[in-house]
Amino acid sequence: MLCPICGAQMEEGGLIIDGVAPGWVPMEEFKKKGAARLLYTGLRTIGKTNILLSQTRVPNAFFCKNCNKIVGIFDVTNRIDE
């Protein structure tokens, strides 16, 4: 995959998250402050969680050594909202 920022070839890999599963939220939810951050609506999680290892693995992450960025194409694995 070519980097959308600088055009260099990117290295394919994946993300490993220890603890809480990563997720995407709409910008208005992302900007919440204080105690409001305890509850999000529109959350979409990504990756496959292993409860025993307390780890989430997310494939399809590409790293650009040239501009030090990671770009991902992630499948939504769960919708937690409304």
N, C-alpha and C positions, 0 to 999 in steps of 0.2 A: 504494500500500500504506500502511496506517495503522501507525504506530509501536506495537509491543506494550507499550512502557513508558509513553508519555505520550499516545498517541492522535492525535498530529499527522500530517499527510500527509508521507510520506517521498519523497525524490528517488531515482529509479532510476538506477543506474550499474553499475560493475563494478570489480573489483580488478585491479591490475597488480602482479605480483611480479617483481622483478629477481632473477635467480639461481635459487635452489632452489625447486622446486614446493611449494606449501603442501599440508598434509595434516591429517587428523583421526586421533587415536588415542584409545583408551579412557582414562579418567581414571587408572587405575593405571599406565599407560605414560606419561602426561603428567606424572605426579609424580616420575618417575625423576630421580635426581641423579647427578652425577659422570660417570664413564666409561660408566655404564649407558645414558646418553642417546645413545650412538653407535649403538645397535641397538634398534629398536622393533618390536613385533609388533602386528598389527591395524591397520596404517597404511592409510588410504584417502586417495588424492590427489584434488585437485579442480583444475579448470581445464584449459586447452589450452596445452601448452608449445611454444614456438618455440625450438629449439636454437640456430639462427643468431643470433637476437636475445638469447638468454639471458633470456627473459621468459615468464611464464605469465599468461594472461588468464582471469579468472574472472567470468562474467556473473552477473546476478541478485543484486546487492548493493544494498541500499537504505539511504540516509543520512537521518537525522533531524537537521535543523538545530536543533530545539528542545532536544533532550537530548544532542546530539553523539554519537550511537551509529550503528553500522552493523549491519544485520541482513541475513543472507544465506540464500538457498535454493539450495544447490549440488548439482549432479549429481556423484556419485562417478565419476571417470574411470579409476581403477586401484585394485586391491586388492593391497597388498604385505604379506603376513603369513604367519604360521605357517611 
